[in-house]
């Protein structure tokens, strides 16, 4: 059964640059015995075994920003010179 989950994506830019942040709404599903987060734009992240222990409850005062999912999971990525992101599968694109 699909479980709603918001990914709070933090793009860790250069040391002196401000980081970019995105609230991405998706669901957690089982694929080949592993839990995977997917969104409607085709982005996906394989989740490690302890992701449930690291997720945080979405409080009512931030639900308008983070969306309707009851939980949020922070994921930090770093831009690579070729335009890909370190920390997510190859080919991942940031929201426009």
Secondary structure, DSSP 4 states (H G I P E B T S, - for coil): --EEEEEEEEE---TTSPPEEEEEEEEEEEETTEEEEEETTS-EEEPPTTHHHH-EEPPGGGHHHH-S-SEEEEEEEEE-TTS-EETS-TT-----
